[in-house]
């Protein structure tokens, strides 16, 4: 419930973070995005909504957040996070999926969806997957545990990170301080979460349909 509350009311939580931690806010935001994208066991952290809400605050001079510095912080966190996730997949992929304690955290259905998405779209999955919660955390792990070279991976990693952070940050900057958006900020964030989860839901339903047809 604490995480759900943080996601749905991320605007007010962001204000508290900025007021209480000042310049340390940049490090906190970096760590949240880095952990979400870098650790395959943490796919539930609020990347999209966090960038949107942060950019909305940065557009208001009262909060003293620099928009370009925020963009760089989020971009760096996304690139380094995916790179770490790739390395984990490359060196510990087989072990992580077979170790009984980690299997509880790395759900097979999430890995299967990432594999299916990867097989369908190839390397572009790394860039496209940025915009899909859960998928974006598992795709680098899948890429690392497969045959994709890091140089090839890094190209899509940088493109995907730039696009993802850019879209979310610009949306927050342009729309986050519109009075109607501010008054219904919780609904906007909920809408972002729902829309971004649609591809995951569709992939899950298709998987169940295939399993039903096989049986």
N, C-alpha and C positions, 0 to 999 in steps of 0.2 A: 504493500500500500504506500510506503514511503517513496518508492521510485515512481509509482504512478502519479502521486501527488506532485513530485518534483517535475515530471514531464508536463502535466496538464497546467501547472501554475509556474512554469519555468520563468515567466517574466518577473514575477514578484521574487522568486528565489534568486534570479540574476541580480536584481536590485540589491538584495541583502548581501550577496557575495561582493558586489562592487563597493558597497558602503563599508563593509567590514574588513575587506582585504586589500583595497586600493590596487596598487600595481601588481600585487601577487595574483590578481584575478587572471592575468594573462597566463600564468603558469598553471593555475587550476583548470582553465579552459583547455590548454594544451594537453594536460594529462587526461582529461575526460575523453577527448577525441582520440588521443594516442592509444588509450587502453581499449576503447570500443573497437578500433580498427586493428589493433595490434595483438590482442589476446583473444584467441578463438573461444574462450569460455565466458567472454563478456559481450555478447552480441546485443544486449538489451539496453545499452546506454543510449541516451537521446541525442544522436549526432545532428540530424537535420534541424530539429526544433531548437537545439542549443545555439547553432550558428545563426539561425533566423532571429532568435531573441537577442543574442549578443549584438548583431548588426543593427537591430532596432534601437538598442540602447546607445550604441556608438553614434547613431544619427542625431542623438539628443546631446548637445554640448554639456548639459548639466551633469552627465555621468563621467565625463573626462576619459572616454575610451577612444583610441585612435583607430578609425576604420581600416586603414591600410595595414597597420600593425596587427590588428585582429585577423585580417585576411592571411597575412604571412604566417601567423601563429597556427591557425587552423590548417593551412595548406601544408606546412612543415609537419604538423602532427599526423595528418592523413597519410603523407608519403612515408614517413618513418614508421608509422603504425603498420601499414600494409607490408612494408619491407620486413619488419620483425615477424609478422604473421607468415610471410613467405618462408623465412628462415626456419621458423618453428615447423612448418609443414614439410620442408625439405629434410630436416634432420630428425624430427621427432614424430612425423606424421603417422607412421605405422604403429609406433609405440603408443601414441596418444589415443588412437582409436581402439586399441586392444587392452589398455590398462583399465582395470575395472572401476577405479575411482573416477578417472577422467571420462570414461564412457558415459557416466551419469551427467556430466557437464557438457560434453560434446555430443549432442543428440544426433543419432544416425539419420533421422529424417531431414535435419537441416543440412547435413553433409550431402545427402542424396540430392536434395534440391539444388545445392550449389554445383554438384557434379553435372546434373542435367542441364542447368543453365550454362555451364562452361562448355559442355559438349555441343550445345546448340549454337552458341555465339562465338566460341573460340576465345582468342585473346581480348576481343572487345568486351567480354564479360567483366574484366577487371575494371574497365571504365564505366560500363553501364551499371554494374553491380553496386557502384558507389551510391546510387540513388535508391537502393532497396535495402531497408533494415534487415538484419540477420544475414541476408545473402552477402552483403558487403564485408561482413566479418569472416565468413567461411570461404569466399572465393580465393583470397590470397593463400590460405592454408591449402586449398585444393591445388592451386597452381604450383605451390612449392613442393607438394608431395607427388606431383606428376612429372612431366618431362619438359616443361617450359623453362627456358634459360632465364636467369635473373635479368640480363640485359633486355630481353624481350619484355619481360614482366615490368621492368622499371619504366619503360616507355608508356605503357598503358596506365601504370600507376600514377605517373605525373599528370598525364592528360586527364585521367579520371578525378584526381584530387583537385586539380585546378577548376574543372567544370563543376564538380559537386560543391565545393566551397564558394565558388563564384556565384552560382545560381542561388544558393541558400542565403548568402550574404547580401546579394543585390536585392533579393525579394524582401529580406528583413529591413534593409536600408530604405527602400522605396515605399513599402507598405506598412512597416511596423509601427510608424508613428501617425498613421491616419486615424483620426478619432474613432471611426466606426470599427477599425481593426483593434484598437486599444480597448474599446468597450467589450469586445467579444474575443479577446485574445485566447482564452481557454478553448473556445470553439475552433479558432483558426489552427491552433496547435493540434487539436484532436483531428481536424481535417487533414493536416499534413501527415500525421501518423497513419490515418486510415488510407489515404491515397497511396502513400509509399508502400503500404503493406499489400495492396491489391495484387501485384505480381506474385508475391509469396503465396497468397491464398489461391490464386489461379493455378500455380504450379502444384500446390498440394492437392487440389481437387483433381487435376489431371493425373497425378500419380496414383491417387486412390482409384480413379476410373480404370487405369491400366491394370492395377492389381486385381480389380474386380473382374475385368475381362479375361485375365490369365487364369483366374480360379474358376 
